[in-house]
Amino acid sequence: MMDVSSDERLVDKYISENRTGPAVKLLFDIIIRCSRGRDFSKAESLREKLMEVDPMALSEIIGSAEIIEEEKSGSLDKVHMNVWSGLYGKLTPEESNALFYSMKEAVYEANEYIFKKGDHNSMLYFINQGELKMVYEQKGKEILLKRLRPGDMAGQDTFFSISVCTTSLSTLSRVKMNYLENDVLARWNKEIPTLEPKLKDYSLRIESAHDLLRKKGMDRRQVERHNISGKVAVQMINASGNPVGKAFRGELSDISSSGISFYIKTSDRKNASILLGRNLDLLFAVTGNAALEKITQTGTVIGVSYHLFNDYIIHLKFAKEFDPKLIGEIKRSANAGSRPKT
């Protein structure tokens, strides 16, 4: 990084003396030098300062933005850009720069795990070089789902939703890749809101872990699920079973002998993501069936998915299998024509 501290002190001196013109001129000059030196973070922060010093210095404000974007475009990793030309071809220059400069680089040697089944992974991986394998572990055996090579993406199942990994990913050779951390989505939403939908749309064209499991006949949902409606009271609990924090309410969605899904409403994704991996104590009643009132059940949250209008669907795995008799009651209600809301 370039050392421009002495120039910044001079800018501050000009500002303290109300000499706006020299301050703007020097700031513009520092921004150009930082951009050409590829210190884009510093260039961006100085441009913010330029807009504060003189919001009407439109020539310098616009010109500095163009220079930063131009220098960013000129310094993109050519190998990465060639491998991912199909993705970048769908983005504007501004979106391309935002995507590339939000990424970090990683290198793995052969036989290293990127993530394992059951892990909380919040990263999206872009493979530039090398080969990996995605496997599903079942009854102590590893079942190969896919070999990943340059141009393949991994982690999309848990990057765009809040869920634990259902598969494991490890290297077969030395691997170079870029990755995004999930918290970048909140920044993009403010600065460049068109980027996330385009990236998500591109990722949907690539077979996800769930798609591969379904193709192999190993769908994660191996038990029959039944739509239900009704209210649920939810209490987070610790390992000892004691309450943690305040209870909250939700709306039931579906149930099986091994788990349940319900909706909660929150405007903050972080509030929803906090629930992943937590133990919950539930008290619920299924609408329209007296035999299904005041049911209690505990379990662990294994997935959180965004729905619509600040609704999130919480997927919980029961600590103990749900009473088969009660499942039978739910099936009879469904067969009798009582179709719950979803």
C-alpha positions in Angstrom: 0.0 0.0 0.0 1.1 3.5 -0.7 2.0 5.9 2.2 0.1 9.1 1.6 -0.2 10.1 5.2 1.9 13.3 4.8 -0.4 14.4 1.9 -3.5 13.5 4.0 -2.2 15.7 6.8 -1.7 18.5 4.3 -5.3 18.0 3.1 -6.5 18.3 6.8 -4.5 21.5 7.1 -6.2 23.0 4.0 -9.6 22.1 5.4 -8.9 23.6 8.8 -7.9 26.8 7.0 -11.1 26.7 4.9 -9.0 26.4 1.7 -11.4 24.1 -0.1 -9.9 24.5 -3.6 -6.4 23.2 -2.7 -7.9 20.4 -0.5 -10.0 19.2 -3.4 -7.1 19.3 -5.9 -4.8 17.4 -3.6 -7.4 14.8 -2.7 -8.0 14.2 -6.4 -4.3 13.7 -7.0 -4.0 11.3 -4.1 -7.0 9.3 -5.3 -5.3 8.9 -8.7 -2.0 7.7 -7.2 -3.8 5.2 -4.9 -5.9 3.9 -7.8 -2.8 3.4 -10.0 -1.1 1.8 -7.1 -4.1 -0.6 -6.7 -4.9 0.6 -3.2 -8.5 0.8 -4.1 -9.8 0.7 -0.5 -7.8 3.9 0.2 -8.9 5.5 -3.0 -12.6 4.8 -2.2 -12.3 6.3 1.3 -10.5 9.4 0.0 -13.2 9.9 -2.6 -15.8 9.8 0.2 -13.8 12.5 2.0 -13.7 14.5 -1.3 -17.5 14.5 -1.4 -17.7 15.7 2.2 -15.1 18.5 1.6 -16.9 19.9 -1.5 -20.1 18.1 -2.7 -20.2 20.5 -5.7 -16.7 19.5 -7.0 -18.6 17.4 -9.5 -15.7 17.2 -12.1 -13.4 15.7 -9.5 -16.0 13.5 -7.9 -17.1 12.0 -11.2 -13.6 11.8 -12.6 -12.2 10.0 -9.5 -15.0 7.4 -9.7 -14.2 6.8 -13.4 -10.5 6.5 -12.7 -11.0 4.0 -9.8 -13.3 1.8 -11.9 -10.9 2.0 -14.9 -7.9 1.0 -12.8 -9.9 -1.8 -11.2 -10.9 -3.2 -14.5 -7.3 -3.1 -15.8 -6.0 -5.1 -12.8 -8.4 -8.0 -12.8 -6.9 -11.4 -12.6 -6.9 -12.6 -16.3 -6.8 -16.3 -15.5 -9.8 -16.0 -13.1 -11.6 -13.8 -15.7 -11.1 -16.4 -18.4 -12.3 -19.3 -16.3 -15.4 -17.3 -15.2 -16.1 -15.5 -18.5 -19.6 -16.9 -18.6 -20.4 -15.2 -15.2 -18.7 -11.9 -15.8 -20.2 -11.7 -19.3 -23.6 -11.2 -17.6 -22.4 -8.4 -15.4 -21.8 -4.7 -16.0 -18.2 -3.4 -15.5 -19.2 -1.9 -12.1 -20.8 -5.2 -11.0 -17.7 -7.2 -12.3 -15.4 -5.0 -10.2 -17.6 -5.2 -7.1 -17.7 -9.0 -7.4 -14.0 -9.5 -8.0 -12.8 -7.1 -5.4 -15.2 -8.6 -2.8 -13.4 -12.0 -3.2 -10.5 -13.4 -1.3 -8.0 -16.0 -2.5 -7.3 -19.4 -1.1 -4.9 -22.2 -1.9 -5.4 -25.8 -0.7 -3.1 -28.8 -1.0 -4.3 -32.2 -2.0 -6.5 -34.2 0.5 -7.7 -31.1 2.4 -11.3 -30.5 3.4 -13.0 -27.3 2.4 -16.1 -28.1 4.4 -17.6 -31.3 5.9 -21.2 -32.5 6.3 -22.8 -30.8 9.2 -20.5 -27.7 9.1 -21.8 -24.2 9.1 -20.4 -22.8 5.8 -21.2 -19.3 4.8 -18.8 -19.0 1.8 -19.2 -19.3 -1.9 -16.3 -20.9 -3.7 -15.1 -20.2 -7.3 -12.7 -22.9 -8.5 -9.9 -21.5 -10.7 -7.4 -24.4 -10.7 -7.3 -28.0 -9.6 -9.8 -30.7 -8.8 -12.1 -31.5 -5.9 -14.7 -34.1 -4.9 -18.1 -33.7 -3.4 -19.2 -36.7 -1.4 -22.2 -37.7 0.7 -21.6 -39.8 3.8 -24.2 -42.5 4.5 -23.8 -45.4 6.9 -20.1 -44.9 7.2 -19.5 -44.8 3.4 -18.6 -42.0 1.1 -20.6 -41.7 -2.0 -19.1 -39.6 -4.8 -21.6 -37.0 -6.1 -19.4 -34.9 -8.3 -15.9 -34.0 -9.3 -15.4 -30.2 -9.4 -13.0 -28.5 -11.8 -12.1 -24.9 -12.9 -15.4 -23.0 -13.6 -17.3 -25.0 -11.0 -18.9 -23.3 -8.0 -19.4 -24.8 -4.5 -21.2 -23.7 -1.3 -24.2 -22.1 -3.0 -26.6 -24.2 -0.9 -25.4 -22.5 2.3 -24.3 -19.2 1.0 -27.7 -17.9 -0.3 -29.7 -19.6 2.5 -28.8 -20.4 6.2 -28.2 -24.1 6.5 -25.7 -26.7 7.5 -23.7 -28.6 4.9 -25.3 -31.8 3.7 -22.2 -32.9 1.8 -18.4 -32.8 2.2 -16.0 -31.1 -0.2 -12.3 -32.0 -0.3 -9.4 -31.5 -2.7 -8.0 -34.2 -5.1 -5.0 -32.0 -6.1 -3.6 -28.6 -5.3 -6.4 -26.1 -5.7 -6.6 -22.4 -6.2 -9.9 -20.6 -5.8 -11.6 -17.4 -4.9 -14.3 -17.1 -2.3 -17.0 -14.7 -1.0 -18.0 -14.4 2.6 -21.8 -14.2 3.1 -21.7 -10.8 4.9 -20.8 -9.2 1.6 -24.5 -9.5 0.6 -25.6 -6.8 3.1 -23.0 -4.4 1.6 -24.0 -5.2 -2.0 -27.7 -4.6 -1.1 -26.8 -1.0 -0.2 -24.1 -0.3 -2.8 -25.0 -2.4 -5.8 -28.3 -4.2 -5.3 -28.4 -5.7 -8.9 -25.4 -8.0 -8.2 -26.8 -10.6 -5.8 -29.8 -11.5 -8.0 -27.5 -12.0 -11.0 -25.0 -14.1 -9.0 -27.8 -16.2 -7.5 -29.4 -16.7 -10.9 -26.0 -17.9 -12.3 -25.6 -20.3 -9.4 -29.0 -21.8 -10.0 -27.8 -23.1 -13.3 -25.2 -25.2 -11.5 -26.3 -28.4 -9.9 -26.5 -27.9 -6.1 -25.8 -30.5 -3.5 -29.5 -31.1 -3.1 -29.9 -31.6 -6.9 -27.1 -34.1 -6.9 -28.5 -36.0 -3.9 -31.9 -36.2 -5.5 -30.4 -37.4 -8.8 -28.6 -40.2 -6.8 -31.9 -41.1 -5.1 -30.6 -39.8 -1.7 -32.9 -36.9 -1.1 -32.3 -35.4 2.3 -36.0 -35.7 3.1 -36.2 -39.5 3.4 -39.5 -39.4 5.4 -42.9 -38.3 4.3 -43.8 -34.7 5.3 -47.3 -33.3 5.9 -48.5 -29.7 5.5 -50.0 -28.3 8.7 -51.2 -24.9 10.0 -51.3 -23.4 13.4 -49.3 -21.4 15.9 -46.1 -22.4 17.6 -44.4 -20.9 20.6 -40.6 -21.2 20.4 -38.0 -21.0 23.2 -34.3 -21.2 22.7 -32.6 -23.5 25.2 -29.1 -24.3 26.2 -27.4 -27.7 26.4 -28.9 -28.2 29.9 -32.4 -27.5 28.6 -32.7 -24.2 30.4 -34.3 -21.2 28.6 -32.1 -18.7 26.8 -33.6 -15.2 25.9 -37.2 -14.5 25.2 -39.7 -16.8 23.7 -41.1 -15.9 20.2 -44.0 -17.1 18.0 -44.2 -18.6 14.5 -46.6 -20.2 12.0 -46.5 -23.9 11.3 -45.6 -25.1 7.8 -45.0 -28.9 7.7 -44.1 -31.9 9.8 -42.7 -35.4 9.6 -41.7 -38.0 12.2 -38.2 -36.6 12.3 -38.7 -32.8 12.1 -40.9 -29.7 11.6 -40.8 -26.4 9.7 -42.3 -23.2 10.7 -42.3 -19.5 9.7 -41.0 -16.6 11.7 -41.0 -12.9 10.7 -37.9 -10.7 11.1 -36.4 -7.9 9.0 -32.9 -8.8 10.1 -31.2 -11.8 8.5 -28.8 -12.0 11.4 -31.6 -12.7 13.8 -32.7 -15.6 11.7 -29.1 -16.9 11.2 -28.5 -17.0 14.9 -31.0 -19.9 15.2 -28.9 -22.2 13.0 -27.5 -25.1 15.2 -29.5 -23.9 18.2 -31.7 -26.2 20.4 -35.3 -25.1 20.6 -38.3 -26.0 22.8 -41.6 -25.9 20.9 -45.2 -25.7 22.0 -47.7 -25.9 19.2 -51.2 -26.8 18.2 -52.4 -28.0 14.8 -55.4 -26.1 13.6 -58.7 -28.0 13.3 -57.8 -31.1 15.3 -58.5 -31.4 19.1 -56.1 -34.3 19.3 -53.2 -32.1 18.2 -53.4 -29.3 20.8 -50.6 -28.4 23.2 -47.9 -30.6 21.7 -44.3 -30.1 23.1 -41.2 -31.1 21.2 -37.5 -30.2 21.3 -34.9 -30.3 18.5 -32.1 -28.6 16.7 -32.3 -26.1 13.9 -30.7 -27.5 10.7 -31.7 -24.9 8.2 -33.1 -21.3 7.8 -34.5 -20.2 4.5 -35.7 -16.8 3.4 -39.3 -16.9 2.1 -41.1 -13.6 1.3 -41.9 -10.3 3.0 -39.4 -10.8 5.8 -40.6 -14.4 6.5 -38.0 -17.1 7.2 -38.7 -20.8 7.3 -37.0 -22.6 10.2 -36.2 -26.3 9.7 -35.9 -28.2 12.9 -34.8 -31.8 13.5 -36.5 -33.4 16.5 -34.4 -34.8 19.3 -36.8 -37.7 19.6 -39.0 -39.1 16.8 -42.5 -37.6 16.7 -45.3 -39.8 18.1 -46.5 -42.0 15.1 -50.1 -41.8 16.5 -50.0 -38.1 16.1 -48.6 -38.4 12.6 -51.5 -40.7 11.8 -53.9 -38.0 13.1 -52.3 -35.4 10.8 -52.6 -37.8 7.8 -56.3 -38.5 8.6 -57.0 -34.8 8.8 -55.3 -34.2 5.4 -57.2 -37.1 3.8 -60.5 -35.7 5.2 -59.9 -32.6 3.1 -58.4 -30.2 5.6 -55.7 -28.6 3.6 -53.6 -26.2 5.8 -52.2 -22.9 4.7 -48.6 -22.8 3.6 
